[in-house]
Amino acid sequence: METILCIETPVQMISCTDTNGKITPMRFRFRDRSGELVTINIDKVISTDQERGSLGVNFICTASLYGTQRTFRLRYSYYAHEWRMAGIGC
């Protein structure tokens, strides 16, 4: 599976931001190396390092990819206003 996935891939994200500015990623999609559009529904946000004054926020999430539970590292850049998938684990 990893052979068809790109790391540091830009993603389209659906997220929720509360009244205090806390971001919660919910679902994202990206194109794999073959050009196929892959949609991922996030099951659980395991950790986040969202801190005021930083340049971005990192999320560790779990979701199912091709029928297998995986861990995703996602990053939102405050400066660029963009989401990226930083890594995929088992």
C-alpha positions as CSV (number, residue, x, y, z in Angstrom):
1,M,0.0,0.0,0.0
2,E,2.7,2.5,0.9
3,T,4.2,2.2,-2.6
4,I,1.1,3.9,-4.1
5,L,1.0,6.7,-1.5
6,C,2.9,9.9,-1.4
7,I,4.2,11.5,1.8
8,E,3.9,15.2,2.3
9,T,0.9,15.0,0.0
10,P,-1.5,18.0,-0.1
11,V,-5.0,17.0,1.1
12,Q,-8.5,18.4,0.9
13,M,-9.8,18.5,4.4
14,I,-13.2,18.7,6.1
15,S,-12.6,19.9,9.6
16,C,-14.5,21.6,12.5
17,T,-13.3,24.7,14.3
18,D,-14.9,25.5,17.6
19,T,-15.4,29.0,19.1
20,N,-12.0,28.9,20.8
21,G,-10.2,28.1,17.5
22,K,-9.6,24.4,18.2
23,I,-9.4,22.5,14.9
24,T,-10.8,18.9,14.7
25,P,-10.1,17.1,11.4
26,M,-13.0,14.9,10.3
27,R,-12.5,13.7,6.7
28,F,-9.9,14.2,4.0
29,R,-9.0,13.1,0.5
30,F,-5.9,13.0,-1.7
31,R,-4.7,11.6,-4.9
32,D,-2.4,8.6,-4.7
33,R,0.5,8.1,-7.1
34,S,-1.7,6.4,-9.7
35,G,-4.0,9.5,-9.7
36,E,-6.9,7.8,-7.9
37,L,-8.8,10.0,-5.5
38,V,-8.9,8.4,-2.0
39,T,-11.3,9.6,0.7
40,I,-10.5,8.9,4.3
41,N,-13.0,9.2,7.2
42,I,-11.1,9.9,10.4
43,D,-12.2,7.5,13.2
44,K,-10.3,9.0,16.0
45,V,-7.9,11.9,16.7
46,I,-5.2,10.3,19.0
47,S,-3.1,13.4,19.6
48,T,-2.6,17.0,18.6
49,D,0.1,19.6,19.4
50,Q,-2.0,22.7,18.6
51,E,-0.4,25.6,20.5
52,R,-1.1,29.3,20.2
53,G,1.7,31.2,18.5
54,S,3.0,28.2,16.5
55,L,3.2,28.1,12.7
56,G,0.9,25.0,12.4
57,V,-0.7,22.1,14.1
58,N,0.0,18.4,13.8
59,F,-2.6,15.6,14.3
60,I,-2.1,11.9,14.8
61,C,-5.4,10.2,13.6
62,T,-6.6,6.7,13.0
63,A,-8.8,5.7,10.0
64,S,-9.4,2.8,7.7
65,L,-7.5,2.7,4.4
66,Y,-8.3,-0.1,1.9
67,G,-9.9,-2.1,4.8
68,T,-6.9,-1.8,7.1
69,Q,-6.8,0.4,10.2
70,R,-3.9,2.9,9.8
71,T,-2.4,5.9,11.6
72,F,-2.1,9.1,9.7
73,R,0.0,12.2,10.5
74,L,-1.7,15.3,9.3
75,R,-0.5,18.9,9.4
76,Y,-2.3,22.2,9.0
77,S,-0.1,25.3,8.2
78,Y,-1.5,28.5,9.6
79,Y,0.8,30.5,7.3
80,A,-0.1,28.7,4.0
81,H,-3.7,27.8,5.0
82,E,-3.1,24.3,3.7
83,W,-3.4,20.7,5.0
84,R,-0.8,18.0,4.2
85,M,-0.5,14.3,5.0
86,A,2.9,14.0,6.6
87,G,3.0,10.2,7.1
88,I,1.1,6.9,7.2
89,G,1.8,4.2,9.8
90,C,0.4,0.7,10.5
